[in-house]
Amino acid sequence: MPVVPMPVNSFTWIFGVTVAFAILDAYAIGANDVANSFATSVGSRSLKLWQACSIAVFTELGGALLLGGVTTGTIKDGIIQLSKFDARQDLLMAAFMCALIGSSTWVMIATRLGWPVSTTHSIIGALIGVGISAFGPSAVNWAWDGKGVSFVVAGWFIAPALAGVLAAIIYGLTAQFVFKAKNPLRAGIFALPVYFTVTTFIVTFFVVTKNGRSPFKISSPSLGQPITVTGDVGLGMAIIAGITGAMLLFTTLFAVPFFIRKLEKEEDIKWYHLFYIFLVPTQPRNENLELELSRQFTPHLVEEGKDVVVVDESKKDGAVAVEGTTSAVVVSKIDDTDKTIASTFKGAFSGIYAAATKGLTMDIAAEQSATAKEAHHHATLYDNKVEYLFSFLQVMTASFASFSHGANDTANAIGPLAAVYDLWSTGKVAKNANVELWMFVLGGLSIDLGLVLWGWRIMVNLGNNLTYHSPSRGFAMELGAATAVITATFFALPVSTTQCIVGATIGVGLMNGSLKAVNWRMVSWTMFSWILTLPVAGVSAGILYTILTRGPSFNYPKA
């Protein structure tokens, strides 16, 4: 059936509503999907929450603008057929709007509850709902063909299992050859170039082959089909080899001597000395190095009496001080008897400010449920000096994951918006809708905002409530998840980055040698949310589509 265009600039209200919910959907993706990229880094205390958010703001938006796809599929993974809407492009416009509303609403609810869900599966569920509502079950691709619903459901089990195995292998090798070596610190320092080189190769390979402007791509059209390579392979591999080689040289020539001086000789050198370590004269010994690292990575084990917060209630304004220091942070107290308008506004502003900055100041690692604390007791702890080495690797893997997410998934978040914009501005939509620059900016900024304001809700659960986190464990989790995504891509297996990081976290937790090292209650709630995603997003989007397209209307013909 030929496509019947609708009048240009029709249904402007649908376009406006779609823009609003595209922003909400991107906000939800930032709060849920992006948060899991940095959850392990924050949970292991390699990064503070505000540092993770600051890095992600640039990596997400940078990935979207620099490497984001020029076009994006309007129907994610071929779940429903565009051809069924050829005669009624206005209904297709409504379908995309309803799908965005259903998807964004569910992800926001899940984020509020602290459930890490797949935002990709959410939009797929919403599209299934509108497809069934519009044309019945036959409009949906249910098959096991690399794109159907059965393939998506299989991803609930394949993704976490694959990532869990890979992460467990990475952590197991690290524990055996580094932490259990005769001299773990020396072994870790000299293993650092190997870790950085392998990690750089994996993440660079992923970014280069999976973004919209890649010089070449490696993929398989569906499960069981041969892997295909397209584009300028020589240029792509040259980029990967160049970046990987540069990292090998840098870590060998600069990082190794830096860490020998900082951790073995315990010189009081700063992080920025890394870039010109050969020019830095011998520094005095840092007498507090062990204590500093203990406070950073294992504060719960620091000797009792250290870092005790004391509040002096004798003063009108509470002075909060840390024992052993001479400074105090003055926290103003509002007089309960002061009921003036000014004090009311001051109190309201203070409340708004506290809520807005909670996502930057919260100590994620300290937020633990009773079941999580019990799981932590079964974790094996290693030398903090060696753990410190892996904190740098963690920051790198998390940053690359975030950059890649911005490059690949921002376009997916605004794909329905691009389709509706095409319909509104031209009267019809192409199979691949053009994504305008303003859409990338809108999506990238909304994702950043969602991470800053609400990302802490997911980080609390993924960051320390599934199992105990340390820099070495977090590095294994992140690298295992990234490797799982790449491996699955080659074989066209259905995976979700969220499900991969959860599976990797469980896999590393089990390497402690006890089932009790994993908080299975949190795992159960997480998997329950995955099962709910397709039906909840689908039913809500389908019902809304039915109400809009089949309900009473002022334009209904009079008898």
Secondary structure, 3 states (H helix, E strand, C coil): CCCCCCCCCCCHHHHHHHHHHHHHHHHHHHHHHHHHHHHHHHHCCCCCHHHHHHHHHHHHHHHHHHHCCCEEECCHHHCECHHHHCCCHHHHHHHHHHHHHHHHHHHHHHHHCCCCCCHHHHHHHHHHHHHHHHHCHHHECCCCCCCCHHHHHHHHHHHHHHHHHHHHHHHHHHHHHHHCCCCHHHHHHHHHHHHHHHHHHHHHHHHHHHCCCCCEEEECCCCCCCCEEEECHHHHHHHHHHHHHHHHHHHHHHHHHHHHHHHHCCECCCHHHHHHHHHCCCCCECCCHHHHHHHHHCHHHCCCCCCCEEEECCCCCEEEEECCCCCEEEECCCCCCCCCHHHHHHHHHHHHHHHHHHHHHCCHHHCCCHHHHHHHCCCCCCCHHHHHHHHHHHHHHHHHHHHHHHHHHHHHHCHHHHHHHHHHHHCCCCCEEECCHHHHHHHHHHHHHHHHHHCHHHHHHHHHHCECCCHHHHHHHHHHHHHHHHHHHHCCCCCCHHHHHHHHHHHHHHCCCCHHHECHHHHHHHHHHHHHHHHHHHHHHHHHHHHHHHCCCCCCCCC
